[in-house]
């Protein structure tokens, strides 16, 4: 078994763990503070990544040569994935995950303006196909249009911008440092945000904020265990992906990330009874085709435009 095959296996395992994480969050988010979940997951990820680096004889470095950019990336991740998990509570898991996977299209656009990479006719065509798939899922103009469908697209936008920033700072900040920055941002932003809400909750009458910033649950065993499982499986998913991209070629392995759509569809159907309609299924297929084609074109052009690791931090 060569390195690329090992990398693909690690990516599939990582995507499976992310699917389990998303399903548990979807299951408990209606009764649990989302910020509590994100903060505990950040703490767990920080500790597990530190342990991984320690036992693999790698240095543990939290610093950044680009502190302002690191803070920006961490903030984008925190609020971007906050929107994603809010959407997961309201729309089918497979559709939310599929809409997030328009991120390669956004990264291609950002790379044009920030990294000065060229976008040819092939990638333009792939982008149009991908956005067509997005429209089929969100169905703008239909009576069934759901505003929560837009949130994963915003997540994809913030995620893509943060990944381009990671590319620009990768000359001095390693991917391990960049991952630490995301964890630290989750803790630094999440804890004060929850405390502020507790102090001023009597003056706030907003159902959206109330669902996002519920008081932390510290006595319910089921909730605590669920958050613990979320933290552990999410952190191991990230470690698997980091290892995969260290072992195998990103250009070869990255399309394997789309396996999460299969996991999300099966989990959504088996656990939540979710069945996307025919338009959504066609849209999902178009998004997968679009993203995969962009990756293949990068392999031909030898350009690192939309290569990424799906860090659900």
C-alpha positions, -999 to 999 in steps of 0.1 A, spaced: 0 0 0 16 33 -11 14 66 8 -14 80 -13 -36 50 -5 -28 53 32 -37 90 30 -70 82 13 -79 57 41 -70 83 68 -92 109 50 -122 85 48 -118 78 86 -116 115 93 -147 122 73 -165 94 91 -156 110 124 -167 144 112 -201 129 102 -205 113 136 -196 146 152 -222 165 131 -249 140 138 -244 143 176 -244 181 174 -276 180 153 -292 157 179 -284 178 210 -282 214 196 -319 221 204 -313 217 241 -276 225 245 -255 257 241 -237 256 208 -210 278 222 -204 253 250 -200 226 224 -175 247 204 -155 257 234 -152 222 248 -143 209 214 -116 235 211 -102 226 245 -102 189 236 -87 195 202 -59 216 218 -51 189 243 -52 160 219 -32 178 192 -6 187 219 -4 150 229 -1 139 193 28 163 187 45 152 220 43 115 214 53 119 177 84 139 188 73 171 171 77 205 186 46 222 202 45 258 191 15 281 197 31 313 184 25 329 150 47 351 127 14 367 116 -6 372 148 -33 395 132 -39 370 103 -40 342 128 -66 360 149 -86 367 117 -85 331 107 -96 319 141 -125 343 142 -136 333 107 -136 296 117 -155 302 149 -183 322 135 -184 304 102 -189 270 117 -213 284 142 -235 292 113 -230 258 98 -242 240 130 -271 263 133 -281 253 98 -276 216 106 -303 220 133 -328 232 107 -321 215 74 -311 179 63 -275 170 72 -266 159 36 -278 192 22 -259 213 47 -227 193 41 -231 195 3 -236 233 4 -205 237 25 -186 218 -3 -189 248 -26 -158 260 -8 -134 249 -36 -153 273 -59 -148 302 -35 -112 293 -30 -107 294 -67 -121 329 -68 -101 341 -38 -69 326 -53 -74 347 -84 -73 379 -65 -51 371 -35 -27 345 -49 -27 358 -85 -36 323 -99 -52 322 -133 -87 308 -138 -92 293 -172 -123 282 -191 -122 247 -175 -124 260 -140 -149 287 -150 -172 259 -164 -167 238 -132 -176 268 -110 -208 275 -130 -218 238 -126 -211 240 -89 -232 271 -84 -260 256 -104 -260 226 -80 -261 251 -51 -292 268 -66 -309 234 -70 -305 227 -33 -315 261 -19 -343 266 -45 -344 304 -45 -378 318 -55 -397 286 -45 -422 287 -17 -401 261 0 -370 283 1 -353 280 35 -331 308 47 -310 284 67 -298 269 34 -277 300 30 -257 296 62 -235 267 50 -226 288 20 -215 316 43 -195 290 62 -179 279 29 -171 316 21 -154 323 55 -137 289 54 -123 295 19 -110 329 28 -93 316 60 -77 288 39 -63 313 15 -49 332 45 -33 299 57 -17 295 23 -2 330 25 12 324 60 24 289 55 60 300 48 64 307 85 35 291 104 32 253 101 -2 237 97 1 225 133 5 261 145 -24 272 123 -46 245 138 -36 256 173 -46 292 164 -81 280 155 -85 261 188 -72 291 208 -96 314 190 -125 291 198 -117 293 235 -108 330 235 -140 340 217 -164 314 231 -158 318 268 -162 356 270 -192 354 246 -210 330 269 -201 350 300 -213 382 285 -246 366 275 -251 354 311 -244 388 325 -267 407 300 -293 379 293 -321 398 310 -317 426 286 -316 404 255 -349 391 240 -338 374 208 -347 338 201 -318 333 177 -292 344 203 -310 324 230 -307 292 209 -270 299 203 -260 311 238 -280 289 261 -266 286 297 -240 259 298 -252 225 310 -229 210 336 -253 186 354 -270 165 327 -249 133 322 -262 127 287 -253 162 275 -218 161 290 -211 127 275 -224 138 241 -201 169 242 -172 147 252 -178 124 223 -181 153 199 -148 167 212 -129 135 209 -142 123 175 -139 158 160 -103 161 173 -93 127 160 -109 135 127 -86 165 124 -56 145 134 -64 119 108 -67 146 81 -34 163 91 -17 129 90 -33 121 56 -20 153 40 14 148 55 16 112 42 0 114 8 -3 140 -20 -30 166 -14 -37 168 -51 -44 130 -51 -62 127 -18 -83 158 -15 -113 146 -37 -117 117 -12 -132 142 12 -164 140 -7 -170 106 9 -185 127 38 -215 133 16 -222 96 16 -219 93 53 -241 124 59 -268 110 36 -268 76 53 -267 91 88 -294 117 79 -316 89 65 -311 63 92 -311 85 123 -332 115 114 -353 101 86 -341 128 61 -345 122 24 -333 150 1 -357 157 -28 -347 150 -64 -335 186 -70 -312 185 -40 -298 151 -51 -290 165 -85 -275 196 -69 -253 174 -47 -241 155 -77 -233 187 -96 -213 201 -66 -193 169 -63 -186 169 -100 -176 206 -99 -152 203 -69 -136 171 -82 -131 186 -116 -113 216 -100 -90 193 -81 -82 173 -112 -75 205 -132 -51 216 -104 -34 182 -107 -29 189 -144 -19 225 -140 2 218 -109 -13 247 -90 -23 247 -53 -56 267 -57 -83 249 -38 -64 222 -19 -77 221 16 -83 201 47 -118 202 60 -110 213 95 -143 211 115 -128 230 144 
